[in-house]
Amino acid sequence: MSEEAKNETPFYDPDPITMPVLALRGLVVYPKMMVHFDVGREASVKAVEEAMSTNSPVFLVAQKDIRVEEPEKKDLFSAGTIAQVRQILRLPGKTVRVMVEGQRRAVLRTMTQTEPYLEGKIVPVEEEKVHIEGKPNSLRAEAVIRRAYELFDRYTELSPKNATTEMLMNIMSSEDPGYIADFIAQNVSMRVLDKQSILEDQRPVNRLNRMNRLLHREVEILEMEQNIQRQVQENMSQNQKDAFLREQVRVIQEELGEDGDNEIAAYRRPIADARLPEEVEEKLLKEVMHLEKQPYGSAEASVLRNYLDVCLELPWTKTSKERASVAAARKILDADHFGLEKVKERILEFVAVKQLAPHLKGQIICLVGPPGVGKTSIGMSMARALNRKLARISLGGVHDEADIRGHRKTYVGAMPGRIINAVRQAGTRNPLILLDEIDKMGSDMRGDPASALLEVLDAEQNATFRDHFVELPFDLSDVLFITTANTTSTIPRPLLDRMEVIELPSYTDEEKLQIAKSYLLPKQLKRHGLKKSQVRMTDAAIRETIVSYTRESGVRVLELPRRGREQFANFDLPAYLRKHFSMYGGPERRVTLRCTADLENAMRERFGASPTFLPEEDGRFHFDVPICVSEPFYGWVAGFGGKVEVLAPEDVRTGMRALAEQLAEEHR
């Protein structure tokens, strides 16, 4: 037999291999391909599990008729693929998702068992070798490969869902005709019989030539489908299309019990009745028209509804009647706050100016002082005094510009910024917005919220403030902004220049006493349902609480309950510290330590006079002490450079040895 004749004849291994057989429905797997699929039949699941547990291969073969539930040898093709199971994933129910890697072609000779899973004798097939790495292919093979490139490229253009550019690059990087044929057959939608014919052909060039004929047929089918679709679209006029789509929407809405016309009317009526600014009304009507053209359940329709709801909830023209009365403001401030006379005088001056010039804009107050001195409560009192709606915004930890300006409405989960949300919640154009902790804002890659506040707190700019979500100018010039901060050192200078700073000093002990008697104690009595006659607290007791328990500038901590003085009255702090080597210790153990003679004073200083030092013949000594064993303890021992040794217990000694080995390994 000539060498050429040998290459054309496939070689069969003389000895069959017994392995599990997995019958596939509508699927053909090729060598060198990674494929995952679902397995639902009990016998197939057991075959996969057996192959996985024994790390043995499995024979994958397609069924002739996918309707057969319990296939026998006559129901299967003879040619299949030996594969290795790489992964098993159990899904809800009895279904198992399997990932396999094809290895080589093979033939099913006989079936050895059918229970509990299929098993058979498999004969691997040796393929013809026509491609050698580093050597050019024959002219015929090269021509067939180039034709495959052209056809698959056209296929990817016509069917982007079934084929990708990555697939094209994968086959173009190979010069093996057999691998190219298998790869295309694995990733192209074809009939099972066509895929099986590719698998059964052991001659690579002939196999790729056969694949080209099948691929040419698939390309022609896809081209015909596109032509038919194009002709249908051209035959339908725009009016016919609109009428058809509108009728579909109407029928769907009727089936769902929805009335699109009523929904559109529900948006048009408030827009017409609200007497909105011209630009705002025009924009909202345009969005309503856009909504009218959308299917009810579409994502864009949901975005439009959310946008219209937010815009219609904004108080474009609604204001609350302001009360600029110095006498009323004085009464409220005195009722809510003790002392702070200079601060009250400055706030009353502000109210007096509002009384004289009601339309004066641009006054922004920044209350600066330590925690607990009443900055936030003063802002709330000002809202009561001026008869303005109050909206509070906490800026502590804010580091995203979108928190101030909002997100674009096209983003998933988009919402307006905190400023617009506060105005919406207040329900008026002239609320008092309290910006708490303005000194604790940060900045990162998402922007600088302090820079965004420059426009908000500037009377020359905020009359046309545009939130990214609303996309319409909203007048913030009537809003009274009150900010609070613990310090001005972290507030950017351009932002600080826009505010009038009012400093709130710390309370003296006498002021804390009066605040506790006049404000805090009545508040706690009311909170706990007690009468004044039921509780007696002397001035001395309040002073003791202030001096011994609350060392703060304000009175916030003074309201909090304090426990534990009696519990820790007899607490031995030195004994506690002798056992602990850090803030957090481990379990307490009785540890025996051996030290060199020069460390006696150091050990006495650490552990006191209680341990008994027992001398040894070589001059060293050992002793027992209670220790909360932790990593810092091991580090303390290691810090003596071998002069301290852990003798017992054994687990602590083992821990010390492990640390030494780790250090030696890291510094090797």
MOTATA-V550955 format. One record per run of one state. SS is the DSSP state (a for helix, b for strand, c for the rest). FROM is the first residue (numbers start at 1). LEN is the number of residues. Records with the same first field share a line. If there is no record, write none. Layout:
BEGIN
SS=FROM-LEN, FROM-LEN
END
This chain:
BEGIN
c=1-2, 9-2, 13-4, 25-9, 40-2, 55-3, 64-9, 77-2, 91-5, 114-5, 127-12, 159-6, 173-4, 188-4, 201-3, 236-2, 257-3, 274-4, 293-6, 314-12, 337-4, 357-8, 370-5, 387-3, 395-7, 406-12, 427-5, 437-1, 441-2, 445-2, 457-5, 467-6, 475-5, 486-7, 497-3, 505-4, 528-4, 535-4, 550-7, 560-13, 580-8, 596-1, 608-6, 616-5, 629-2, 639-5, 649-1, 667-2
a=3-6, 42-13, 73-3, 139-20, 165-8, 177-11, 192-9, 204-32, 238-19, 260-14, 278-15, 299-15, 326-11, 341-16, 375-12, 402-4, 418-9, 438-3, 449-8, 462-3, 493-4, 509-19, 532-3, 539-11, 557-3, 573-7, 597-11, 631-8, 650-17
b=11-2, 17-8, 34-6, 58-6, 76-1, 79-12, 96-18, 119-8, 365-5, 390-5, 432-5, 443-2, 447-2, 465-2, 473-2, 480-6, 500-5, 588-8, 614-2, 621-8, 644-5
END
